[in-house]
Amino acid sequence: MAPVPRDLTAWKAQVIQQGIGNKTLGEIQPTSGSKIPHSAFLQLRAVWLPDKLASEATKNLYETGLIGDFTELINKVVTHGFSQADTFHNFLDDICGSSNITPAPQSDESLVNAPAIEPKFSSFVVPLGQWKLLKPAAPERVVPGTPPHNAIKNKGALPLDYDKPPLSPSFSRELDLGIVDITSLLMSQQLETPSKVRVKESPATPLEESQADCASASPTRSPPESPAFSSGGESEAEPIAQVAGRPESSSTISLRKPRTKYEVQTSNFFSSFFYAFFPHYLTFVWTRYLEVVTEEASYRFGGKRPVSSGTAPSPPPIFIARTDGAFYEVGDDGSRNKRGFLPFELKPYCRAEKLAATCREETAEMAAIIYEEFVMDNQYPPSDEQEALDKTHHRFMLSLNRDEFYITIATFTGHYISYISSTSTPSNPSNLEVKHLISFQPHGPFSLLVRNHMTIFREIMLSMAMKKINHRGSKGQIVLNALQSRR
């Protein structure tokens, strides 16, 4: 399969080669959401720029307005009292190890009685434990740029299951999902993004899909509850009990495959790792403004939000994209905003191992996120005014596995919003300029084995949080001023 285009010229050449210059978004087959075909990916008008170094991320994020410049405050916050910087570096040292030799096993009693554990790691005790669940001690380090599971050769530790084998159905408990999410699950598994494939006994008919879409009307979308796991720790497929208010027959039962143990553990590690960046006194403050949610969230590209029951069914989306979690703002009333501002995606492999497929998947996810925010919610209705068309927007996302993180900045204009808001506009590459496309700029990898990378990553995350607090007006400013004056 062709590589993802790196610039406008390469994109135009591939569109012409694929013969899709006159095709519209409405002509994308519903199957394109699952391992999105390259031709459908090209119709999303995306180019992926060459990776930039992790050290360049802070400057680029600041210039695009995605984070603020809080360097002085961050340095003051993380070095207060018993140095938060020291505990952070102790955490990194323990992960990297002092040699390639597997450390001698320690007894439970010696670990419990070790006097230096708590002051040495402080708030990083929890993520350290979670990370060791993901990464058993091995005689060799994991080298950045190589698949982590290939580096685990310790015969005494069972390797993680990266293959996600099909799961047998279980009917022992009921789903607790929002009705819009039930709509998503009732739709064919071909509407899923590549790493979100679901198990299904037999595909639903178009009529059933339309009926389900109509029956699942809801004015808002929120992330579903985290799937439960059996006592043995293995995930089980979850049944969807009804289609349009009636029980499904055994031949049409739709099953949702919950996240694997690897995905759950990795997302939990990442969220606790982020929380640990903040000294304890700051954690109590910032968690009133932000929340890291490690639950899968669904985004529809194309179509409209389901209408109320009793009216004509809404057309189905072109595809449904799902992210593994996101950062959300918390309102003054303590409720989480319905829309996350920083989605993240978990990978059971190094990004370079499946780069093209990963780029196509993340393109579908970001396109669906933009569609919901700008088109479906009608917060920014398409406008023919030149100022609105030329306005530049930026969003960013995280892609991570247990050893490395990538931060990707998506840049697009009102021209792109106008394009995805219509299913009848052909790609027509000959008349397009850079402003008509969406560009993705990855930064990374931020390797857990490189101290400087993690220091930069921590500063980015803290700057992001402080910017969100600062945007809460006088209330947020009081918080930041209090931090600045703290002795």
N, C-alpha and C positions, 0 to 999 in steps of 0.2 A: 504494500500500500504506500502511496506517495507520502512524503514527509509533510508536516504542517508548514504552510508558507510563512516566510520570515519577513516579507515586505509586500507592498502593493503590487509590484511587478510580478513577483512569484505567484501571488494570489490570482491575478488576472490570467496568467499563463495556465494555471491549473483549472480555472473555471472554463476556459476555452477548450482545453484538452478533454475535460469531462463532458463538454457539450451541454452545460447547464446554464448558459448565459441568459436564456429566455425563460427559465423556470422560476416559479414563485415559491414563497414559503408555504403557501397552501398546497403545493404539489409534493411536499415532503411526505413520504409514506410514514404511517404511524409507527412502523418498526424502527424508525431512525433514532429513537431515543435510547434504545438498547445497543450499546457498542455503536454509536452513531456512525453511519457510513461516511466516508470521506466526502462524497458529493453533497450530502446534507450539511456536513460541517462547513463546507465551502459556502453554502447558501447563508450561513450565519455571518458571513463577511468578517472572519476573524484572521488576524495575523499574530504570530507569536514571535516576539523579538528575541534575539540571542540573550541568554542569561547574563545578568550582571552579578558582580560579586556581592557577598553578604555585607561587606563594608560600605557599599554604595547605597544600601537600602534606606538608611536613616535620612540622608540628604534628599533622596527622591520622594520619600513619603512626606517629608516636611514641605517640599516644594509643591506637591499636589494638594496640600492641605489636609491630608489624612491623619497626621499627627501634629502635635505642637512642639515648640522648642522649650522644654522644661529641664534642660541639662543641669543647670545649677541646682534646682530643687531636687531633682532625682539624686544627684551626688550627695546632697545633704540628708535626704531621707534614708538612703540605703547604707549610710555609714554612721547612723545615730546609735549611741549606746554600744553594746557588744556588736561589733561590726557585722552588719547584714552582708556586706560584700565578702567578708571572710567566710561566713557560713555558706554562701553561694559557691565560692571557689572550693571549699571543702567538699561540697556536694559533687562538683565537677571532677575533682581529683579522685573521689571514690569511684565514680563511674568509669573514668579513663583507666584507673589502676596505675600502679607504679612500675609494672613490668608486664611481660607477656606470660608470666607464670601464673597458673591458677592458684589463688590464695589458699592457704591451708584452712580446712573447715574449723569453725569455732563452735564450741558447745553452746547450747541455749543459755546455760547459766552464766558463762563468761560474757555473752553478749548483753544479757540483762544487767549484769553488774558493772559493765564498762562505764566508768564515771564520766567520760568525755563525750558520750554520744549526744546528749541533749544540747549542751552549749556548742558542740562542734558543728552540728547541722541545723539546730534551731527549727525554723519552719520548714526546712527542706527534708526533715525526717520522713514525712509521709510520702512525698514524691520519690524519695530514694527507695523506700520499700516497694512502691508500686513499680518502679522501673526495674528492680531486680526480679520481680515476677515476670516481666517481659523478657529479660535478658539473663539467663542463667550464667553462672561463672563459666568461662571457657578458657582453654589454654592459649587462645589467640585473640587479639583485639579484633573488633570489627573495623575494617578499613573503610573510610568514607569513599563512596562511589561504587562499592560492591554490595551485592544483596546480603543483608544481615544474616539470613538463615544459612547461607553458604559458609559463613565464618564460624558457625556454632558447631564445634566438633567434639564437644565433651560428651563422651559416651554415657556419662552418668546422668545427663539431663535430657529429658524427652524434648524433641524439637516441637515447636509450635506448629499447628496445622494451618498452613497457608492456603490449602486447596479449597476450603469451604465445600466439603462434599454435600450432596443433597441430603436433606433431613426428612425423616419420616414425620407425617402429620400427627399432631396431638390435639385432642379435643377436650383436654382436662380443665381448661380455663377459658374465660371469655375475654375478648379484646376490650380494652378501654381506650378508644380512639375518638378523636373529633370526627364529625360526620363528613367533613371535607376530605379527611385522610382516608376514610372508608371508601369514598369515591375513587381516590387514587388507587387503592388496593384492588378495587373491582375491575379496573381497567386492565387490559392485556399487559403481561409482563414485558412485551416488546416496547412499552412506553417508558421503561426505566432507563436510567443512565447506566453506563457499562458496569460499574462495580456494585450495582444495586439490583442484580438479577433476582427475581423471585421465583418460587416454585409454584406451578399451577397444574392441576389435573387436566383441564381442558379449557381452551380459550372461551371467553364469554362472547356471545354474539353482539353485533353492533347495536341491536335493539336493547339487549340487556345492559350494555354499556351506557346507552343514552338514558334508559330508565334509572339506572343507578346514579348517573350524574344529576338527574332531576331530583331524585329522592334525597340526595345528599346535600341539599342547598344549605349554605351557611354564609353569613356576611364576612366572617373573618377566618383566618387560617393561623393555627398555632402549632408548634412542634408536638408530635405525639408523645405519649408517655413512653419511658424506656421499657423495652420488652423484658419480661421476666425470664428467669432461667431456672432450669430444673436443678434439683439438689446436687446432681452430678456435675453441674457447671456447663453442660452442653446446651446450646440453644435449640429450641423447638419451633417447628412451623406453626403459625397461628391461623385458625380458620376465620373466614368472614362468613357470618351466618346468614345474611339476607341479601337479596337483590330487589331493590325497589319495594321494600316492605314485606316481601314474601320469602319464606325459607328457600334456600337453594337445594336443588337435587344433588345427589351424591356425585353426579357426573360433571357438575359445574362449580364445585366448591373451589374457591380461590384461596390460596395459601400464601401467607407472607413469611418470608424467611428472616427472622430477626438477625441482629448483628452477631458475629462470632465472638468467642471469648477474647480473641486477640483485639478486635475492634473495641470492645468494652473496656478492656484493660488499658489500651493505648489512650483512649479518650479520657479515661479517669486520670491517668498519669499526666496527660497534657494539662487538664484543668487544674489539678492540684499543683503542678509545676508553675503555672501562671499565678495562682493564688499566693504561692510561697515567695514570689518576687517582692511582696509587700511586707514590711515589718508588721508585727501584730497590731500595733496601735493604728496603722493606716488601713489594715484589712477591715476593721470595724467601720471605717468611714466609707471606703470606696465601694464596698459591696452593697451599699444603699443606692448606688448609681449604676453599677454594671453587674452582669451575671454571665458566667460561662456555662452554656447549656450543652451537654454532651448527648443530646437527643437528635435523631434524624428529623430533618425538616424537608417538606415537599414544596416544589415550585412548579407551576404550570406555565408552559410556553405555548401561546396561541389559544384560541377559544376565549371563552368568558367565564367568569365565576359562576358556579351553579345557581340557577334561578330557584325561586320558591316552588314548593310542591303545588301541583295543579296547573302549572303553566307549561308552555312548550319547553322541551328539554334544551339545554345549552349545547352547542357543538362541543365535541371533545377537544382537548388540547392536542397540539401537534406532538408534543412529548411532555413527560413529567420528569423533572430533574430532582435529585435528592442529595442534600449535603449531610455530613455526619454530625454536624453541630454548628454552633455560632455563638458570638458574643452579642448580648442584648443590653439595651439600656433599661433601667428600672425607673418607673415614673414616681412622682412625688407621693402617690398613694400606695407605693410598694409593689404595684403590679408590673409585670414584665411587658415591654412593648412587643407587639405582635410580630414585628419585623426585625431580624438581626442585622447588624451593620458590618460584621466581619465573619463570614462563613468559613468553616474549615472542613477539610477532606482528609480522611485517613487512608493510607495505602499499606498493604502488607508486603510491599516491595520497595526498593529504591526507585526514585522517580526516573532515573536514567535508564532503568531496565525496560520500561514500557512508556517511553516519553511521548510518542505520537498519540497513543491511545489516551494517555493521561491528559494531554492538551485538548484533545477533542472532547473528552468528558467534562473537563472544567470549563470549556467554552460553552457547552450546553447548559451547565449549571449557572454560569454568570448571565447568559442570555435570558434564562428563565427568571432569574432574580431581578434583572433589569425590567423584563416584561411585566412582572407582577407590580413592581414599584412604580413604574412610569406609565404603564398602559392599563393594566387591569384595575389598579386602585384609582386610576384617573386623577392622581395627585398632580401629574404634569402632563395634561392632555397634549397630544401632538399639535404643533403650531407651525404655520407657514411663515411666521414672522422671521426674518433673517437673523435677528438677534438670538431668538430661541433656538434656531437651527444651528447656529455657529457656537452656541455655548458648550463648553467642554465640561464633562463630568468624570469623576474618578471613583472607583470602588476598589477594594482589595480583598484578597482571600488568602488563606493558609492551606498548604498541602504538607502533610507530615507523615512520617512513620516513626518508629521508636528511636531512630538514630539521627534523623535530620529533618529540618523544617525548610520550607520555601515560602516566601512572601511574594505574591503576584499582584501587580497593580494593573487594573483594567481601565483603559481610557477610551471614551466615546463622546460623541456630540449629539445634538438634537437631530442631526441627519440620520444617525443610527436608530434613535428612538422612533423617528417617523417611519423608517424602513420596517422595523419589526412590528409596528402597530398595524400593518396592513399585510394581508396574506396574498395580495394580488399584484405586488410590485416585483417585477423581474430583477434579477441581479444586474443584468446589463452592464458588464464590466467596462466597456469602452468609455462610458460617461462618468466613471467614478474616480474620486480622489481619495486621499488618505482620510479626510474628514468623514467619509461615508462608511468607514470600517471601524471595527472595535479592535484595539491593540492590547496585547497582554505582555507585560514586562516582568518576568520572573527574577527574583533575587535569591541567591543561595548557591549551594546549600548552607544552612546554619547547622553545623555539625555539633552534636553533643560532646564529641571528642575534642573539640577545639574551643578553648576557654574564651578567646577573643570573640568568636562567633556568638557564644551564649551571652556574653556581656552586652554585645550590640543588640541581641534579640531582647534581652531584659529591658534595656533602655527604650526600645521601640514600644514594647508592651506598656511600660509605665507612662511613656509620653502619650500613647493612645488613651489610656485611662484618664490621665490628668486633663487632656483636651476635652474629653466628654464631661468631666466634672466642671471644668471651666465654662462650658457652654450652658450650665444650669443657672446662669445669671448671678445675681448677688449671693444666693445661697452657696453656689459652687465656689465663688470667689472667696467667701469667708473661710471655707475649708482649706483652700490653697494658701491663703494668708496665714492661717493657723499653723499649717505645716512649715511654712517659711520661717515663722517666728519661734518654732519649737526649739528648745535648748536640749 
